[in-house]
Amino acid sequence: MLEHSLDLNWLRDFECLARTLNFTRASDERNITQSAFSRRIKALESWVGLPLVNRATYPVQLTEAGQQFLPVALAAMSQLSESRQSLRDADRGDSRFIRFSVLHTIAVNFLATRIDELQRQIPELRTRVLSDSLSTCCDLLIEGAVDILLCYYHHSVSPMIDEAAFERKDLVKDRLVPVAAVEPARTMGWDLARQDGPPIPYLAYDRSSFLGMVVENTIDRKCLNTETIYVDSLVETIKRRLMTGSGVAWMPETAITAELDQGLLVPVGDDAWSATLTISAFSNPSGFDQIAHQLWERL
């Protein structure tokens, strides 16, 4: 049997659960669904080879193995963070890189173009972008591993960032809209408002992902005549399936502007099926040098 490799996020999840002793509160703090959080704790227990949490008590308690493993996990996270900071300091040299942690779709469809514009305005600007999940991006900011976090904000699913410690800037509005390739949409009559006919093939985000949670909140108790045929966490991979006419999917408008303008994609639902998102930036500018301050002011 193949053995799982250790994921640093599992250690962060375990520390959070050990502190809160509550799966719901810990999953909220880690910005993932409770089911996904539980799976990651079980994956860590599988890696260790012993139960770390006693789920039969309320509140949950750490087992004896969990109590022994907690200081090991905390020490490992601390050592990794210190090592990363040392490497960052050594890497800076005379030309300091400003580091971003960014959701992948924002990096591709917003930040890349914005950095091009900013580097023309600030020729000395040097940047490094780390694309990952929302929880990892938030952790990187909180631990000081990056200077700026870019993420989506939505009224039902928002990152838990201490706004007393970090400044927030709302940069641009985006919309999450249900769309399909024009030919199959017209030929097959795909419309989310229709309840009759064969189910519409649906390309879905993983429910533990940020966009997956926003879509679930948008659908809520609406009746959907769809059949999920594909699940992924990345906008770009779902978009590839979308463009081949495989089904309908919710897409950020920033990711499909050209395709909508060219008539390659069309909406398959009215505004009631869409969600408004905000691309927001978080940082603590108090430690910025002059170049970083210029970037933050113009971002």
N, C-alpha and C positions, 0 to 999 in steps of 0.2 A: 504494500500500500504506500502511495506517495505521501510524504510528510509535508505539511504546510510550512512555508518559510514565514518567519516572524515579521509582522507588519507593525511599524511604529505607531500607527493609528490605534492598534489594539491596546498598546500600553497607555495611550492617552485616554481611551475609552475606559479602561480598567481604573485608572486614577480617578476619573470623574465619577464612576460608579461607587468606588470606595469612599469618596468624599460625600456624595449625596445619599447613598444607600437607597436609591430610587431609580428604576429603569426609565420611567417617563421623564423625570426631571433631567436625568443624565443625557438621554437621547435628545431632548430639547436643547440642552446646553451644547451638545456636540453637533447640532444642526443636521441630524439624520432621523429617519423614521425609527420608531421603537423596535420594529421587527428587524430592520437592518442592524441596529445597535446590538440587539440580542444575538444575532448571528455572529457578529464580530467578537462578542464576549465568549461565545461558545467556541469560536475558532481559536481564540487565545487559550481557552481551557484545553482544547484538543492538542495544541502545540505544547503546553506544559505537561499534559498527560493526567491532570487531576482537576476536579471541580474547584473553582476559586470562589464561587458565590453560592450561598445557601438560599435557594429561591423559595423554600418552604416556610420561611419566617416573614413577618411584616413588622418593620421594614426588613428588606433583605440584609443579610449579614455575610461578611467574608468567612469562608471556611478557614480552618487552621492553615491549609496550604496557601489560601489567599492572603492571610495575614503575613505569612513568611515571604510571599512573592512580592507584596506591595513595596517594601523598601528597595528590593532589587529593581523593580520597574522604575521607581522614582530616580534611583541612582543612574540607571541606564539613560533615561531621558535627559537628566541633568548633564551627564558626561557628553552625550551627543550634542546637546545644545552648546556647551562650552567649546567643544571641538569645532563645531561649525562656525561659532563666532571668531575663534582664533584663525581659522582658515579665511574667513571673510576679511578680517583685519589685515592679514598678510597679503591678500589679493588686491587690496585697494591701491597700494602704491601711490603714485602721483595723480592718477586719474581714477577717481572714485566712481564705481558703478552704482547707480540708483536702482534698487531692486524692487520689483513688483511681484506680488502674488495675485493671480488673476484666474477667474473661471475661463476655461479654454475658449468658449465661443466669444467671450468679450475680447480676449487676446487677439483672435483672428479677425473679428468683424468690427472692432472699434479701436482697440489700443494700437495696433500696428500702424494704421493710418494716422492716428493722433501723434504717435511718437515721431513719424516722418515730419509732420508739421512743426513739432516742438524742436526737433534737432536743426531745422532750418532757422528757427528763431534763437536757439541757444546752441551754437556750434560745439561748445565744450561738453555738451550733454552726452553721457554714456549710461546705457540702461541694460538691465538684465531681467528677463521675464520668466517667472516660474508659473506654469499652468497646472492646476490640480483641482480637486474637489473643493467645495465650499468650506468644509470643516478643516481641511489641511491648509487652505489659503488663510483662514482666520488664525489658525495656530501659528503659522509662520509670522504673521504680523504681531501677535501677542508676545511671542518669544523673542522678537527683535531680529528675526532672520531676514525680514524684508522691511523696506521703508514705507511702501504704499500698498494697500490692498484695494483691488477693484472687484466689485461683485454686483449682483442684482439685488434690488430691494423690492419686496412685495408685501402688501399689508398682512398676508396670512403666513408668509414664510420669510423671515428676515434674520440675518446673522446676529448673534448675541455678542455685540461688541460694546464694551464700556465706553460710552460717549463722553464720560468725564475724563477718560484717559486718552482718547483718540478723537481727533477732529474729523468731521464727516462733511463731504461735499457731494451734492447731487449733480451729476454731470449732464445726463441726457435721458430722455424718456424713450422707452422701447415698448413694443407690444408683442404679445405672444398670441399668434393667430393660427387657426386651423386652415390648412391649405392642401392642395393636391395638384398634380400635373394636369394641364388644361384638357388634354385629349381624353384620358380615362374619366375625368370628372364630368365632362359633358356627355360622353358616350354612355357611361354607366349611371348618370344622374346622381352622383354622390352629393348629398346634402345632409348635414347633421340634423336638420329639422325633420327629415322624413323618417317615419317609423315603420313603413312598409318596405317590401322588397328584400332582396338578399342583404346580409350584413356587409358593411363597408370595411374593407381591410384597413387595419389601423397599425401605424408604426409608432410605438410608444416609448417614452423615456422610462428608465428604471425608476420605480416609485421612491427609492431612497435618494435619488438625485434631486437637486434644487428644482429644476424645471419639471421633473416628474411630480413633485409635491405641489407646484403651482398649478399644473394641469389638473391634478386631482381636485384641488380646491375650486378651480373654475368649472369643472364638470359637476362637482358636488352631487346633488340628487337628480340631475337631469337624466333623462332616458337616452341612452346611446344605442343606435342600431349598428354596432361595429363589432368586428372580431379582431382581436390583437394577433398579428402574425409575426411581429418583430419587436424586440425590446433592446434598447441600447441606452447608454448614458451620454453619448456625445452628439451634439447637434449635427456636426459635419457628416458623421456616418449615417444618421437617419436621413439627412438631406440627400445623400447619394441614392438611397432607396427611393426617396420621394420623387426625385427627378426622373427615375426610370418608369414612373407610373405605378409603383407597387401598392400605393395606398394613400391614406390621409395622415397628416401629422401636424402637431402644433410647432410653429417655428417663430423665433424672434424675427421681427421685421428687418432688423439690421443685418441678418444673415441671408435674407432673400430679396433685398431691395432691387437688384438687377433683374432677377427672375420675374418679379412682379411687374416691373416696368416693361419687360420684353413680352409679357403675356404668357410666359412658360408655366407659371404657377397661378392658381386662382383660389380665392377664399371659398370654403365649403360650409361656412356658417356666418351668421350675422354677429354684431358686436357683443351679443350676450354670451357668445362662445369664446370671446377674447379676454385677455388679461393685460393690464397695464403694469409694466416693469420700469424701475429706475436704475440706471447704472450709477452706482455711488462709489466714492473713493474714501478710504479711511487712512489716517496717518497721525503721527505725533511730530509736528514740524519743529518742536523746540530744539531738537538735536540736529537739524538740517544745516548743511553748509550753504553758501551763497547759490550754487548751481541748483541744489535741491529745492531751495526756497523759490527760485525762479520757476522751476518746473511746477511746483505745487500751486503757485499763484496763477499760472497760465493753463493748468490742466483742464 
